């Protein structure tokens, strides 16, 4: 993921947003085979990415409550990584804490 991520024009904005998910170049499995990968873009990629981070928090850290998962997501998040107009949204990007990200 880029160190500075531009805000997408097509995403939700405002004070009801707690955290942003990745929007571009999200590593995903491909429909072409179990050992095939591809980079996808869009909010439809951010949702499963964020859900995976939340499930990892639940299984690895033993956090079970929705509030606990939200707190851990915000604790692990990358602050001030989003550029552009945020329209009242916090500048917080989900981060799984993995220092060895795939490139």
LOGU-17292 format. One record per residue (C-alpha): residue in three letters; residue number from 1; y, x, z. Coordinates in pm, whole numbers, plus 32768, in hexadecimal, padded with zeros to 4 digits. Example, Ala and Ser with C-alpha at 12.3 -4.5 7.8 and 13.67 -1.06 7.14 Angstrom:
<bators>
r,k,y,x,z
ALA,1,7E3E,84CE,830C
SER,2,7F96,8557,82CA
</bators>
This chain:
<bators>
r,k,y,x,z
UNK,1,8000,8000,8000
UNK,2,815C,8078,7FB3
UNK,3,8227,80FE,80D8
UNK,4,833E,8010,8075
UNK,5,82C6,7EBE,7FFA
UNK,6,83BB,7DE2,7F3A
UNK,7,83C7,7C7A,7FB2
UNK,8,8329,7B8F,7EB4
UNK,9,8403,7A7A,7E2B
UNK,10,82DD,7987,7E30
UNK,11,827C,79AC,7F9F
UNK,12,82DD,78D9,80CC
UNK,13,8414,7943,818B
UNK,14,84CD,78E3,82C4
UNK,15,84B5,78DF,843C
UNK,16,8360,7833,8430
UNK,17,82C2,7973,83AA
UNK,18,822A,7A62,84A9
UNK,19,81A2,7B6F,83C3
UNK,20,8189,7BC2,8251
UNK,21,8048,7C1D,819E
UNK,22,8022,7D10,807D
UNK,23,8084,7C82,7F2D
UNK,24,8034,7D8D,7E2B
UNK,25,7F13,7E76,7DE6
UNK,26,7E27,7DD9,7EE3
UNK,27,7CCE,7E77,7EC0
UNK,28,7BCD,7D68,7E80
UNK,29,7A6A,7D46,7E05
UNK,30,7A47,7CED,7C97
UNK,31,7986,7BCE,7BFD
UNK,32,78E8,7CD2,7B16
UNK,33,77F3,7D50,7C1C
UNK,34,77B3,7D9B,7D8A
UNK,35,781A,7F05,7D5A
UNK,36,7952,7EBA,7C8E
UNK,37,7AB2,7EB4,7D20
UNK,38,7C08,7E59,7C9C
UNK,39,7D72,7E43,7D0B
UNK,40,7DFF,7CE2,7D1D
UNK,41,7F58,7C56,7D60
UNK,42,7FE1,7B16,7DF8
UNK,43,7FEB,7A45,7F33
UNK,44,7E83,79DF,7EED
UNK,45,7E27,7B49,7F38
UNK,46,7EFE,7B63,8071
UNK,47,7E50,7A3F,811C
UNK,48,7CEB,7AC9,811A
UNK,49,7D70,7C24,816C
UNK,50,7E25,7BA2,82A1
UNK,51,7CF8,7ACF,8305
UNK,52,7C1B,7C04,82F0
UNK,53,7D05,7CC5,83D3
UNK,54,7D07,7BA0,84C8
UNK,55,7B8A,7B90,84CA
UNK,56,7B75,7D06,8502
UNK,57,7C5E,7CE2,862C
UNK,58,7B7C,7BD3,86B6
UNK,59,7A39,7C96,8688
UNK,60,7AA8,7DFA,86D4
UNK,61,7BA7,7DB2,87E5
UNK,62,7AFB,7C82,887A
UNK,63,7C30,7BAA,8853
UNK,64,7BD2,7A3B,883B
UNK,65,7D09,7969,8865
UNK,66,7DFA,791D,8748
UNK,67,7F1D,799F,8818
UNK,68,7E60,7ADF,8865
UNK,69,7E15,7B19,86F5
UNK,70,7F81,7ADC,869A
UNK,71,7FF5,7BCF,87A8
UNK,72,7F05,7CDD,872E
UNK,73,7F68,7CA3,85C1
UNK,74,80D6,7CD3,861C
UNK,75,8087,7E04,86F4
UNK,76,7FCB,7EAE,85D6
UNK,77,80C1,7E44,84C6
UNK,78,81A1,7F30,8406
UNK,79,830C,7EEC,8458
UNK,80,842A,7F0A,835C
UNK,81,8343,7F3E,8231
UNK,82,83C7,7E1F,815F
UNK,83,84F6,7E49,8081
UNK,84,85D4,7D40,7FEA
UNK,85,864F,7BF1,8062
UNK,86,8579,7B6D,8180
UNK,87,863A,7A27,81AE
UNK,88,8613,7A22,8328
UNK,89,84AB,7A9F,8330
UNK,90,8447,7BC0,8412
UNK,91,8414,7D11,8367
UNK,92,82AA,7D31,83D4
UNK,93,8183,7D83,82EE
UNK,94,8016,7D57,8354
UNK,95,7F5E,7E9E,8392
UNK,96,7DEF,7EC8,83E9
UNK,97,7E27,8011,849C
UNK,98,7D49,80D1,83AA
UNK,99,7DE9,8223,836C
UNK,100,7CFD,826C,824A
UNK,101,7D67,815D,8156
UNK,102,7CC1,8150,8002
UNK,103,7D95,81C9,7EE0
</bators>
